[in-house]
């Protein structure tokens, strides 16, 4: 059994891989924790789910302040077993056609690798998290880059915080695009606007590349957006964690520390 940990700006997910689908535990990313606190959280989840002791770990983090504490906690939880920190250097087979591959988020890399391995390419990978990212991978596994826009919660909260009268709405599926009150109008803007942006970005990428991309959707807010996408081929909530597991299994052993 090995552990994957994906540390995002809002949530940190522990994924335990033994056989088949991962067992997932969500932790809030903030407030940040110490190495020992992360170790206790990992041990608590292992006990909660009745899992065996892990032998290795895989980490992606877009929060630099907790990358090393999580890596140390993973190493301790796995009894000193190997820990792989995902980056463009540790991903086997995938090439990067971007200006600075070292700056590409490890979560984007993991989701893209997982989608390419599971579904083949060309594939557009939409990850609905704190930010909404749309990443493109060719048939031969080249990461082309993509687009980043504010996530649904960021947009919702900014409307409340930066205006005098707009309320903070509960995120849900809007009825119709023509909202009949302020809350309905905000929901329509968030959901129809985001789904429309995703569709437009994919269409423009297809025109630029002269090829069609399958669309794979993941992320915590994917269920909100999925019914409003005009095109959707795959929905995999655990795509980042599964991509991390595939990277670990496929990576050379000297990349694991």
Steps between C-alpha positions, in 0.01 A plus 500: 500500500623849422370850567443790266460850642379791290531833683289772341424854604168406659510125568763232549405149388649177629459211257575146619570250222488131575284329240270673255348837581674725755360563845493877539515724806459877472674746734473879495829649382481788748604545770838350409619214720831375635671182383373317806143623448505380139643168613216462752244585230646232271513242779145589604369442148684167476342391827157633399494297179675193642789519254842334517815703559605687186823419322543820297349839428438746217452874549373789292482843657418846371550644850878538553466563875377147564688303233793401723290429812275273295799327341655437842168374638462266203849362550433433867159345433651265243776390735772671303374363168543695176312827452454643152433874466335552162653752261568519128828317566339198664233427238598217267421519128330843511663787312438869569450754223481802733740782584573405861397141580641534851223751576211276393297395803552140607123453519467604135778260406344211694151551358637531148713188531209305646262608224753419228566154647133421561341648190778566251545825314440756378322582824396821676506463878269731694571519874239687705673605820589829666604596150351347187774366275473365146805303390567346160695182424577361154470140388872444559486639855622855444366749754406806295406736783153644528290756682442599863200696622352570843308211650132520586561575868760769424259675266210467741697635796652786302152622405407516868828653616547758224143632470271685739177305462555166329448202735709186539289225346497129573661332202247284320372431153311799360151458363535699180738759354242775558517542877185650650670644807852594604596157634370319193684748279830443682463122470418532131807714444729266692387174347400596147796737479752237610354224284494736203861602561608135511323426173643806327858430613482141376353611167772761449771245586353260244507772234862579583607136502270380220403197706220397732549455874309264724391677819568352844357671809622479859508710815274572794257718308482280192152375588367855493638572154459161331130538399574832330791395281392449141774239462631262764660161442628394842424588863756378754492671843825332612696573183784688674552225758481228235748691284736521798471125553582437133799735516630314804461160336655615170782720634859378522597399851781756517234775480356379832668621818 
